[in-house]
Amino acid sequence: MHTELTDTEIIRRILQGDQAIFATLVQRYQQYVFTLVLRFTDSREDAEEISQDVFVKAYRSLADFRGDSKFSTWLYTVVRTSCITFLRKKKLDTTSIDNERTFLQLENKESGFNANSIEQKSRHAMVNEAIRLLSPDDSQLITLFYKGEQSLEEIGRIMRLEPNTVKVRLHRARNRLKEQLEKHFSHEVRELKD
Amino acid sequence: MNTQQPMEDRLWNYIDGGCSAAEKSAIESLITSNREWQEKYRELLNIHRLLNESELEAPSMRFTKNVMEEISRYHIAPAARSYINKNVIRGIGAFFLTMIAGLLTFVISQLKWSPGNSSSQSIKLPSIDIGLSQLNKIDYPKTFNSAWVIGFMLILVVLSWMLLDMYIQQKKRKTS
């Protein structure tokens, strides 16, 4: 379904009134958006809700996309603002939650790595689990670089950082990811080395 | 750990293909000759491969359908650049700049400059008394009747009327 069309062509057609073709953009970027949103929140339900909101916002403000950057770069700015708004709202809703509950959530998160099911987890799941343990900034940086196909310059532009700073942060993020993999998946990491 | 950091950074740079030809050959020779570098390179390369091979998370099957149902209720908003008038932005900027300039002029005109004690050998900067401690002693009716304040207020009123006029004109043009 319109897979041969470029993002710019699709956007031009949407702006001319062809609403249905927006589905092509959604299918093209839904995994990218959903993964980035999952770097902000642990809940898949929340992530799906935010991702949906991201596409609705992107559709509504599509006329503002000037085409001087990649569509995925522009979409990331929508992802970031939507996630920050959602988290701010959620934080306000849950101010009554005490530290004990937060501690329990963290404990559950840690215990999720017990030996019960790790053996069966694929490498893909393992990497995603380790990325989820990083800070949102680190995990987004890794996702944008490896999965968003964004260059250091493009990441710098959307994060308002110098490319060299992005490079240093990416090195640090990958080192932290390595530490998480060694901490929680030492067995699998050892197998990979052999 | 600290001694390892430059090695890791250099290796990541090499893996990403971001180093110069000279640096590349230097790292290649280190990898072949130094066991520590070799091990670290393999370790980092594994992480790099894992990240490259990792897949993106997928939302539910109905995701696209849900989005399309949702957007069917909306229209694309006009581009911000089409309805933001640069003259209005410039007008607002001028308004605030005049306010700041007026305020600064007023504050400077109220300053009492007194030279430091010239009898002593040490150099002293002039002391400035802006009279904050004497705020309660200010004669407010007299102050607000000064030519400075009245002039400043007049400028503000004229600018406000200009802004309001620009806004109404723009609205009229849109409706016609």
Interface residues (C-beta under 8 A of the other chain):
Chain A: I14 L15 Q19 A20 F22 A23 V26 Q27 Q30 Q31 Y32 F34 T35 L38 A47 E48 S51 Q52 F55 V56 Y59 R60 S61 L62 A63 D64 R123 H124 V127 N128 I131 I142 Y146 K147 L152 K167 V168 L170 H171 R174 N175 L177 K178 L181 V189 L192 K193
Chain B: E8 D9 W12 N13 D16 G18 R42 E43 L44 N46 I47 H48 L50 L51 N52 E53 S54 E55 L56 E57 A58 P59 S60 F63 T64 N66 V67 M68 E70 I71 S72 Y74 H75 I76 A77 P78 A79 A80 R81 S82
